[in-house]
């Protein structure tokens, strides 16, 4: 097995808590949480009047059967879950505000959220950039990163991409990412889940070493074996949201025996604890045990200490300014994009393939009066291609990074504003390049007019429409699953296309349906594209036949019901849609962070 060794032999100097080296305690009193059901207006109690205290220097294991409320308790204590929560959270008896608790408490969720295109060392380095003050020079930050690699046993895989490391290494890395900011309290949700016995022991051994260094560390652990149980100093045992034991691990069996719950000889105490927690709550022995454990609910009198003695009086949520966060986010995103180019390459290849097919089908139609309707179809096809490649790319890519973004934001790595600005800056070059590749190929092979004014105005419409599609994809990806996002995007595009003015001209629209033409973003993009190609006093088209009705462009513009000099209004309408969707994306991301 992996040796724990002497904690003093591990070089943890820079990771020592300098703000409060003395012992301290995280306590909570009468914590309750319920879930309201809108259908029948009832509610279910998940946590019921939980109280307890976790001391520094001791590893606390939170146990209980499935559905006992273990992860919910960590979510409440970390501040990740705030709605329908009552109770108090304190450090050394001094009540913590929500904002200040987020400074001293870090939370590592059960699901490991790592950027697969970064190496282990790079992940820690970028975390150090976000979480450590800009006054600390790069050499000190790198020294702390190398120190963590050694402490967590990750030095051998420092240059390995996080997408290729083992489960145990990924768990230790996720712990190390939060350890960089030197939190007083670390809450870990099932750090050993999904690991084999050896890997689980190694992770727990490293967590035990961190606790020995003077931190409060509480972790949900599902079913530890006897060797893992020896590493846990204290147990906090839950049964259906109620506490049935809280205290030293070695005294649990004795406490149970006092109430007629005798652990069989040679039986793993952890397994027996789960058996006790799984008893029917009408069992008299369990009821007496709960009453004994919960008698401190109304007797708890926390000591009154000065705030500056128990809590750091200063508060700064982020270590960096918004501009500095933006710079680090852009560097990290660039590194990830340069290594994982599949989505970008696929988008370019698809655009080129569709552009070539469209060019073959509508070759040399741009100045042919006899094929003006076919050429108009080229414009709407151009918009469809840009829409679907933009929205699908956003819908598929965002959910992969949303979990990391939410966790990092809640743990105060960076602000929503910085992430949002970085997202916009990163998405723009990809949109411009992929859209330009498509419409330039189609524009050339379909023989559209080679005039800079028309090329520029047409490109501007395509890019604005692509940006609307991109924002719509981000909005859908932030509020629903990938599967639902794809279906909803089709549901949006079909009616928007129907009322684009190409299939149903404005003059032929039903009175009841006409308002839809005024809100369809596809209509304004289509109008703008038609004006760019056929407007601005373009000369009459060539007519290879004896007679071409649409040789005079004025007749065609009247046929499609385009008003005169409407290009500027089209751009204004598209800009309005962009502003609306960008605001909606920002609000959806904000809601994603704040929701439970």
Secondary structure, 3 states (H helix, E strand, C coil): CCCCCCHHHCCCHHHCCCCCCCCCEEEEEEEEEEEEECCCCEEEEEEEEEEEEEECCCEEEEECCCCCCHHHHHHHHHCCCCCCEEEEEEECCEECCHHHHHHHEEEECCCCCCCCCCEHHHHHHHHHHHHCCCCCCHHHHHHHHHHHHHHCCCHHHCCCEHHHCCHHHHHHHHHHHHHCCCCCEEEEECCCCCCCHHHHHHHHHHHHHHHHCCCEEEEECCCCCHHHHHHCCEEEEEECCEEEEEEEHHHHHHHHHCCCCCCCCCCCHHHHHHHHHCCCCCCHHHHHHHHHHHHHCCCCCCCCCCHHHHCCCCCCCCCCCHHHHHHHHHHHHHHHHHHCCHHHHHHHHHHHHHHHHHHHHCCCCCCEHHHHHHHHHHHHHHHHHHHHHHHHHHHHHHHHHHHHHHHHHHCCCCCHHHHHHHHHHHHHHHHHHHHHHHHHHHHHHCCCCCCHHHHHHHHHHHHHHHHHHHHHHHHHHHHCCHHHHHHHHHHHHHHHHHCCCCCCCHHHCCCCCHHHHCCCHHHHHHHHHHHHHHCCCCCCCECCCCCCHHHCHHHHHHHCCCCCCCHHHHHHHHHHHHHHHHHHHHHHHHHHHHCC
